[in-house]
Amino acid sequence: MTPQETAVKLGLSFEKQTPGYLNLCIRSGNQLISSGHVSTIKGKLGAGLTTEEGYAAARDCAAKILNSVWNAHGTLDGLKVIKVLGCVNSAPDFIEQHLVINGASDLLHEVFGKTGNGFHARSALGFASLPTGVAVEVEAIFEIIS
């Protein structure tokens, strides 16, 4: 099954986007670079939100990134995930940012394969706040391989 077919089977939807203030996904050479995509869930991890809720928020971000990648490339096929950066709105003593961002990585592994084109480098960082109070923001870089 191709990545596009897998994503559809997982229930991900792909809708045309209207260009806005920033480019949600830009092509540079053989790379697709996404802007940061924010979660629908708002709040602070470790101060109201659980790690499990953060995981769902990060997965939501990855699904939004895949829609933007689809808009830029026309398909999820022929791509390799290179790098993911996850930003977590964290209470000062919250230390599970990596477990939160697993939500994004796990979705990318499901779509592209954990040991294949979905095996990526990643950073998971905690922040005192994120724009509009969102719980998580994620960005990613993909390589066009075919």
C-alpha positions, 0 to 999 in steps of 0.5 A: 500500500502506498503512503497516500493509500495508507493515509486515506485508510487511516481516515486522513482527509485531504482538502485544497488550501487557500493561500494565506499570509504564509506558505504552509509548505514550500518546495525548495529543490527536492525538499518540501518544508512545512511551516509550523502547524498548530494543534486545535487543542489549547493549553499547557502540558503538565498544567491542565493537559496530560501527556496523552492529550498532548500526544493527540495534539501532536498527531493532529499537527502531523495530520495538518502537515500531511494535508499541506504537503499533499497540497504542495506535491499532489500526493504523499507518494514518493516522499521521505520524512527527513526531520520533525521539530515539535514544540510543546507548550510546557509547565516549568516542571514538565519533562515528557515533551518527547512522549508528546511529539511521539504523536506526530512521529507515530503518525508519520511512521504509520503513513511512510513506514517506521523503518523506511521512508518514515524513519526521521530525525527529530527534536522535541522542545518545551516552550513557556508559551506558543502562539494563541495558547496552542498545546503543540506546534510541529514542522517537518521537512520531506525529501522528494525521492520520486 
